[in-house]
Amino acid sequence: MGIIYQKKLYSKDRVTIKAGSVVEIHVSDDYYVGSEYAQFFLRKSFDVKGLLQVVHTPFPKNWCGIPTVVVHNVGVSDFELLAGEELGEMWEFH
């Protein structure tokens, strides 16, 4: 099994994530999975700031739609995410 494709996903809207809260972040583009499956990975720099990815469910072959990223702010302060900011990457595997 190996990675055959990577695509960056970006936040559709500006979002303030309160400390301790779990929120859904909407991405700006549709996505189609052309390989066996795909999985989203949140930027590692967000981990350092206390923003953790909650849902790690793979996207199956031929899935098409707008992915929703679910995160938990475990930090002690609010986290500001700007519209158009990179959230992470969708990796496709074969």
N, C-alpha and C positions, 0 to 999 in steps of 0.2 A: 504494500500500500504506500502511495506517495502523494505529495501535493502536486496538482497539475495546474492550478490557477489560484490567484489571489486577487481580491478586489477590495479597495478601501471603501468603507461606508461612512457617511457623514450625517450629522444631526440635521433634521428638517427645521426645527424650531429652537429658539433660545429657551433654556430651562434652568430654573434654580432648584437644586435638589437639597432639601432641608436635611440637616444632620439627623441620622437615625431613620430616614424614610426610604421606602422602596418605590421606585417609579418606572414607568415605561417610557422609553425614548424612541420617537419615531424617526426613521431614516428618510433621506431625501429621494431615494431612487428605488424603482422596482428591481427585483433580482430574479434570475432564472438559474436553476441548478441543472447544468448539462452533464455533470459527471455522476458517479455513484452516490455521493452525498457531499454536503457542505456543512461547515460549522463556523460560527462567528466567534472571534476572539477580541475582547476589549483591549484597548491600548494599555500596555504595562505601566505607563506613567500615571494612569488613573489609580492604579493599586496603591501607589505611594501616597496619594492624596486621600485614600480611604474609600474610593468608589470601586465596588466589586460587582462583577457580573453574577447574576442570580440564576438565570436559565441557560443551560448548556445543551439543549436538545438539538441534535443534528437535523438538517433540512434534507429530505429524501430526494432522490433523482426525479427530475422534471417538476420539482416544486417551483411555483412562480407566484410572486407577490411582493409586498413591501414588508421586510422583516421588522419586528419590534424587538428592541433590546431592553431587557429588564435589569436594573441595577439597584444596589443597596448602598447608601452612603453611611458607612460605619465610622466616618471621621467625626471630629468634634465641632466642625464648622460647616456652613452651607457650601455647596459645590456649584459653581456657575459654569454652564455649558452654553456656548454660543451657537447660533444657527450657522450651519456650514462647517462646524468644527469636526475634525476627524474623530470617529468613535473607535474604530478598530478595523479589522480585516475579516472578510469572509474567505475561508480557504476551502477549495474543492479538492476532494480526494478520489482516487480511482482504485 
